[in-house]
C-alpha cells in the first residue's frame, strides 16, 4: 500500500524534475515528463487518476489472492519421518525407506542398510520440512527412492537450552553429534548436504570432522555478505544496534522481524505472488504447491539471541566468513583447508543469497565443482524442473563423489 500510494505522492516531484531516479530510469522518466507537458494542462490530472485506479486494482488483486490462500483447503499431511536421535529441540529424522516401500527398479533395502548415508542440514531460521514439503516436492524422499540413506537435521524452534546457543554450540555440539550418530548407524562416511545457512554450518562441520565426511554439497550458501545485495546489507548493518536491544530483552530475534527482513529483499513480491495466485484454478497442482510453500514460509522460527548477534554483527556487519575471521569453537572456518570432494550449487535468480555471494566460496575451495541451476533460493527445490535440474544431479554427485 505504501508503494502504491507513493506513486501518486511522487507525481509533483516528477512534474518539477526533482525526483532522484535510478540511472537506468532517468532518461525514460524525463521523456515521460516532457510528453505530459506537451499533452496539455489536463494530462497531469489524468495521469494522477490513472495511477489511483491502477494502484487500487493492484491492491485488490493482492487482497483477492490472500483471501483465496486463506480459504484454500490444502493442508500438509505428510507423515513425519521417524526420529533416530534427539537432543534438546534438535531431532535427526531418518528417511531411509523400509523394504516394503521399494519401487520398481530401485532397491529400497540399499537405502535402509547399504546405501550411501546423506546428512542434510537446513537453515536455522526456517523449518526443515522445506526439504520434504509434499510427495512431489521432497528432496529427502527422492534421495531415499534412489537407494541413498538420507537423514535430515530438524532444528525446530529454540527451547530454553538453545536460546543461549552460539553457532559453535550448534556446529560443534548438535551437528557433530548428529554426524557421529549417522556414521555409527550406517558404518560409513557420510555425505553432507547444506542448504542456505545450513551450508555454512555444514562447511564448518566438514572442516572439523573430515574423518567422517565423504563429500560436501553447499546449496545456495552465502559467503561474501557484502556482495550482490547492495540494498539489503546496509539495512542489516543499520539494524544491528536497535535489534541488539530487542535480542537482549527477549533472548532471541523474533520470527516476525526475520520475516520482515526477508520481505525487504523484494518489497513487491507479496503483491505479485498473491495476485498471480488469485488467477490459478483452485484445485490445480500449482495452487496446492503455492499454498504448501506459503504455509512453510509463514511457519518460521525465532533465532537464538547469540546466533542472531553473530549473524548480524559478524556475517553482515564484518563479513567475517569472507574475511576469514568467523570462528567455530575457537577455530577459523577456512574453506581453502577443505579436503573432501565439494559441490557448490548456485541458483541463478536467488534474491536471498545472490550468486555474487556464493560464488566466492566455490572459488576458494580446492577442486570444488560448481553447478548453476535455474530458479531462485526456494524455487530451485520446488519448481516443476526440480527433479531433473536439481534432485537427480545431486543424487548422482553424492554417489560419484563417494566412489572417488
C-alpha positions, 0 to 999 in steps of 0.5 A: 500500500505504501508503494502504491500510494507513493506513486501518486505522492511522487507525481509533483516531484516528477512534474518539477524534475526533482525526483532522484531516479535510478540511472537506468530510469532517468532518461525514460522518466524525463521523456515521460515528463516532457510528453505530459507537458506537451499533452496539455494542462489536463494530462497531469490530472489524468495521469494522477487518476490513472495511477489511483485506479491502477494502484487500487486494482493492484491492491485488490488483486493482492487482497483477492489472492490472500483471501483465496490462500486463506480459504484454500483447503490444502493442508500438509499431511505428510507423515513425519519421518521417524526420529533416530536421535534427539537432543534438546529441540534438535531431532535427526529424522531418518528417511531411509525407506523400509523394504516394503516401500521399494519401487520398481527398479530401485532397491529400497533395502540399499537405502535402509542398510547399504546405501550411501548415508546423506546428512542434510542440514537446513537453515536455522531460521526456517523449518526443515520440512522445506526439504520434504514439503509434499510427495512431489516436492521432497528432496529427502524422499527422492534421495531415499527412492534412489537407494541413498540413506538420507537423514535430515537435521530438524532444528525446530524452534529454540527451547530454553537450552538453545536460546543461549546457543552460539553457532559453535554450540550448534556446529560443534555440539548438535551437528557433530553429534548428529554426524557421529550418530549417522556414521555409527548407524550406517558404518560409513562416511557420510555425505553432507548436504547444506542448504542456505545457512545450513551450508555454512554450518555444514562447511564448518562441520566438514572442516572439523570432522573430515574423518567422517565426511565423504563429500560436501554439497553447499546449496545456495550458501552465502559467503561474501555478505557484502556482495550482490545485495547492495540494498539489503546489507546496509539495512542489516548493518543499520539494524544491528544496534536497535535489534541488539536491544530487542535480542537482549530483552527477549533472548532471541530475534523474533520470527516476525522481524526475520520475516520482515527482513526477508520481505525487504529483499523484494518489497513487491513480491507479496503483491505479485505472488498473491495476485498471480495466485488469485488467477490459478484454478483452485484445485490445480497442482500449482495452487496446492504447491503455492499454498504448501510453500506459503504455509512453510514460509509463514511457519518460521522460527525465532533465532537464538539471541547469540546466533542472531548477534553473530549473524548480524554483527559478524556475517553482515556487519564484518563479513567475517566468513569472507574475511576469514575471521568467523570462528567455530569453537575457537577455530577459523572456518577456512574453506581453502583447508577443505579436503573432501570432494565439494559441490557448490550449487548456485541458483541463478535468480536467488534474491536471498543469497545472490550468486555474487555471494556464493560464488566466492566460496566455490572459488576458494575451495580446492577442486570444488565443482560448481553447478548453476541451476535455474530458479531462485533460493526456494524455487530451485527445490520446488519448481516443476524442473526440480527433479531433473535440474536439481534432485537427480544431479545431486543424487548422482554427485553424492554417489560419484563423489563417494566412489572417488 
